[in-house]
Amino acid sequence: MSNDRDSIKTDLISVINDFSLYLSAQRKMGNTSLGISKPSEALINNWGMKSQPQTPFFFEGPENASIFILDSGTRFFKGPGGELLIKILAAMTLSSDAVFICNAGDAIAVHQKIDIISPKVIITLGTQAGQFLLKNRQPLEQFRGRFHDYHGIKVMPTFHPSLLLKHPEYKRQVWEDMKRVMAYAGLKDGS
């Protein structure tokens, strides 16, 4: 009996995910009158996503930044992970005050900031940020390292700097991700 339930649940989630993709495609084509209520659309778009406790929304940086960083944490440039992020940005020929950074705590605030800033590229740091923005439930390892699309903006999910401190073997992968960002954004390769 549980196999039947699991199969039905899997099929239902698949249908809802497909419908969510359909709605996104329709929205990108400018079709905004789909005859579905906003609460229903929000329910479909967030189906199966773990609900997160409301985290305060923190941000810093210029609102004309071409690089937007969505962080799984809230400490940004503080502590050992923050120091490593500063070094990564410096290797990309960027400073911490040249990028806009915020945490993945409040969906509405994040989406509003992205709309206001309209960056050239978004970098998500860590699993939570990547899953949050891309509405993806896969482990980060399965969707990092390549560009994704968020309303016409390129998104590069990558490992969080704090993870690199525990697992330095991932540094090469993060640098490869950042080189892709640099090439797309037209930044000079600082390696």
Salt bridges, closest charged atoms under 4 A:
GLU41 OE2 - ARG27 NH2 2.03
GLU63 OE2 - LYS113 NZ 2.62
ASP71 OD1 - HIS160 NE2 2.59
ASP149 OD2 - LYS28 NZ 2.78
GLU169 OE2 - HIS167 ND1 3.19
GLU176 OE2 - ARG172 NH1 3.36
GLU176 OE2 - LYS179 NZ 3.37
ASP177 OD1 - ARG144 NH2 2.67
ASP177 OD1 - ARG180 NH1 3.35
